[in-house]
Amino acid sequence: MKKVEAIIRPDKTDRLIDSLEAIGINGLNITEVQGYGSQKGQTEMYRGVTYRIRLRKKIKVETIVEAEKLTEVVKAIKEAAQTGEVGDGKIFISEIENAIRIRTGEEGTTAL
């Protein structure tokens, strides 16, 4: 099993969910996060005062998938979230040793 974490632009969330549902991925955790990276924040003006926003709002999407579906999931995320501009985000992949469904006690991929 693999854990896929994607940090994406907030406006790409619905498109990403639709893409993952289309390939049979239904279990997601989505969190609002803030980060600092290549975009280096932005400058805005409010009531005549200029200030710098260093942390950019992003969405973190997490899912656990069978290793056989990993390539398909990564492709779906890239296609749904990519704009070609700085700040499109990142995808992180890590190994998951086990998953356990609390309600039934099922383990492994059946718990997904």
Secondary structure as the mmCIF struct_conf table of DSSP 4:
data_model
#
loop_
_struct_conf.conf_type_id
_struct_conf.id
_struct_conf.beg_label_comp_id
_struct_conf.beg_label_asym_id
_struct_conf.beg_label_seq_id
_struct_conf.end_label_comp_id
_struct_conf.end_label_asym_id
_struct_conf.end_label_seq_id
STRN STRN1 LYS A 2 ILE A 8
HELX_RH_3T_P HELX_RH_3T_P1 PRO A 10 LYS A 12
HELX_RH_AL_P HELX_RH_AL_P1 THR A 13 ALA A 22
TURN_TY1_P TURN_TY1_P1 ILE A 23 GLY A 24
STRN STRN2 ASN A 29 GLY A 35
BEND BEND1 GLY A 37 GLY A 37
TURN_TY1_P TURN_TY1_P2 SER A 38 GLN A 39
STRN STRN3 GLN A 42 TYR A 46
TURN_TY1_P TURN_TY1_P3 ARG A 47 GLY A 48
STRN STRN4 VAL A 49 ILE A 53
BEND BEND2 LEU A 55 LEU A 55
STRN STRN5 ARG A 56 VAL A 65
HELX_RH_3T_P HELX_RH_3T_P2 ALA A 67 LYS A 69
HELX_RH_AL_P HELX_RH_AL_P2 LEU A 70 ALA A 81
BEND BEND3 GLY A 84 GLU A 85
TURN_TY1_P TURN_TY1_P4 VAL A 86 GLY A 87
STRN STRN6 GLY A 89 GLU A 95
STRN STRN7 ILE A 100 ILE A 100
TURN_TY1_P TURN_TY1_P5 ILE A 102 THR A 104
STRN STRN8 GLU A 107 GLU A 107
HELX_RH_3T_P HELX_RH_3T_P3 GLY A 108 ALA A 111
#
